[in-house]
Amino acid sequence: MPNILWLMSDQHHAGCLGAAERSEVRTPNLDRLAAQGVRFSRAYCNNPICGPSRCSAITGQYPHTTGITGNEIHELELEAPPTLPVVLRQAGYQTMLVGKAHMVRRWNEAGFEQIRYCDLCDSNDGDPRNVHYFQYLIDQGLADAYDLGSRLQGQTGHQLERFISEIPLRHHLETWTGDQAVELLQNRDSSRPFMMHLSFQRPHEPLGIPPECADFYDPDKLTLPASVRDYFERRFSGKPRFQQDYVNDAAMGYPYRPRDEADLRGQLAHYYTLITMIDQQIGRVLKELERQGELDNTVICYVADHGDFAGQHGLCLKNLGIYEAIHRIPFILAAPNGPRGVECKAMVELVDLYPTLLDAAGLAELIPETVEGTSRMPEAAGKREGAEHVVCEYDFNATQPYAVAVRSRTHRLVLYPWQPDEIGELYDHRNDPGELDNLWEQPQHVNTRLALTEQALAFVSRYRRRCSTRDDPFRTAQPNARLLLQQRGAQWSSPQAQQSLPAKGGA
């Protein structure tokens, strides 16, 4: 049986690859995988925030089936379904998780024999010391400089802006994640095939990069997307009124609204740098597999949980609307006996990842009936056209409490059922790939609008909730690990502060 390496990042805009639209982004190792396999250039997530999207990927189920639409899910009392690592572990694979899980802890522990966490969303009992990377920083005397959640009022980067990290490259998050992956591969059980889920926390904000990488990209030389005028010139005119009011509010918050073009360029330079840093660590892992003689016996895929505006519409980050920038994701698959050097333009979804990986590994018989996705190996081989439409479901107590988007081969429709009046967005990608001109109210497009609305409502009717932001602990008096860090401030290197903490929970 071949090995399986599932590479993942958080909030990676699909076009920000050397092999994709923004070729100025340096990703030589991901480009190498694309050249040796297939790049699905029209792949889409099923939820535009981290936790729900990741739970869909690992179960092969839509959010309306998992019932998970919120982010605070680590301690949910849910028994493990037949997730991808559970099925592979039962089949004899050695299973490993490195980096950001942002899934249900019980699922992680049922599926993965070895775990190395890097993100506070995976801490037990709200104690950041249960996160392996944070404990590593404590041991190195660098915990006070922790970037992911400890930015305090008055610090650079607190309002989602870029900054230079106080943590040097040698101890930076991306380096540590690569170190852990290489170490586990070097010490694996060579008598068994392995499945590793290597999940990088970035390029999700905060956009903090180490000093050694500060000159990776010259902001002045970057090419800005044509759709930047949606914010800079049009201020979202033609978009729903609630979006116009929000983006023109002076208060900072999601998504990040650059002050001017120079600010946007600076944000993009940091965002691209994080992508390149991740690519470098992927290169280290591929080199280790090559050293072991296992590279040609490994199915390798790379995906993101969702996208990022990355300058499109003049914005950065996410959490406003469900635009192509947020919905579309990178999806690269290289299999020993699979297609090589193929760009597949068939529409695929993140729920398809699970069955596609098993099919690529010759293990299609292991796909459980609970999986709602479809193997896309026939599309990769040019034997099938792919889905006619894909759906993104959003249920988040933020700027827009609920939204659902349908992306067909030619159009995008977004519904906002929580609005008192019928309101939405409709874009024709044949003439408007930047999604600038909202056709929702134009009579000549009413038939398209109604047809896609029917598809959207079919998904809305299937919802059941197990966790949403209405239930998330950060809405209550009990702080999670990220808020605990913010409340304590820079005290983690203090012996007195360590002694005042409760007994450390299990990792």
Steps between C-alpha positions, in 0.01 A plus 500: 500500500636848419564765762267800519620854574213744546642852495275785609522870571258751645346781294704459182357688201483252211670731252801573721721228353781509251302249294180709513391855424744684727820351369697765691433299819798266538385143570753277319419186701125525452563578133710183483211297641264657246740411218518141625127466555174687450396847610126537545466867406129515584494345846278646772458472876160425655526751784706822505632471858757265649338249735190408298700476178760269652232277651344471154832406344587227749151345499413555134170649619335838448464737797123444502580131568775541761292772667822692573490865394694664785872514579517406870470125446807340660317373808169405338360175641466330162606144431739459209333424167695294244737785414780457247771431763270262691440292187869499407609416854265201500654396167847486656638847429713688748310829533654833600371855544735799503392863529151643519212255536209727600272200521335302779761364742331160522521469123869588502585249770298223334665556162861599569756295689739795529399865538700824509276808540603855413184711541314606814170379353629150583575561869334292768319674785592845369865454602740611224780288646319194364587619150836350407630807318409734784676276752799498265506882511483493880801267503684736263412808708296642211142450617448871566551560128239245391322650199185294470258655744723704729496829310388753758341842465774743398721238338570505127282244328220522757252628241581223250787698350831353389800510733852361548494220752727495803547127446803419279464273198668208677217488754220633286174310464561383143851377581378313809220335300749384237740378771230290662392345171855405402571357845188282496584373151854416606373303800197334342426129496646402162311169505171685445383758247443841653232764472610846611270801523744792492293811564659847503332775703580777250461705280203569731560817696680629702729598214814487711817397320848449648765768441701267275210490250408867500640561151347201322263724300526863397151650552553756224556228240187297573215486252165591652178326390278702268212465745669721764281781371197333658611653830746775409282666237149361531477436876297188422230689311249254360568253777241437777451803726630323812830434321530861387434623854755262645791560266453877531496490881814654647533224760761239415424130489426214262561524215805725505435821307832653389547870556639547152676313220836508681342336805347230282832431333666464838235257619538292185879492533465340845224265384712382207800459729310263727395294197862478384614401850244219504617388156858484629397269783305281259822476300683371808239228547514397134879485522477269802261270315740498206789414733301205634413383149129550574418803285388290203293281730303784658167655403539872573230762504492866594184694589390796711197512726377820332628804315586862575412824325875552445434839341199403293217751548769715665484299823707251703403203719135378491156501672301716260285348229589174330708614206716295266809613693365341819321200349764369258799311639826351369479125444803311367522121482806296401458122500753233391268370226295815448492767228808718461517869413122539470289806577151366567230764456214282624318638805586305816437549873698451819267216602641319194850492649443194722372263228743641243800426722389143567428443131842641403662261748314201353285471812159599365347199672569670835273800427218476757135560418500806725713692248297745292785609274601335175839380378620743235761273346280456189493879457878512544531243219263696276233230514226704667391867497457549873227665705258745343508715813657514847363647822653694789312515830565774756342525846706737708393755759692787346447765232261267314336243729410263219573469130505231235670519160454293187777506240399357164732464204406851386346690794518563874193564714510598869190505724466679836184344651537694825431828321139624540469572127594271215864583442794332337776506241525355151811511280562383145854360492507489123500880488592599855761265657580764764141495630461876481155539343212360704222383266255404775237762418535496121186352338685334213679272748196395706487145359863435593438649844197280564671182381802553723280610793323165476835322530596715799173442686534126452816520713352740757220254573746230607656685794545361849726669753732334745725800546476855374643830619181544701639230728871579481678533837661830403148649517479396866691579818731200455800615293666273250879480472523785251309739726694376801819610326358842420384548858834404652713695260875448487547295818569152378872503560456606860557219756243666725244494222568134432454412866166682513350288221289191569652159457571437134245280324578218266623560147 
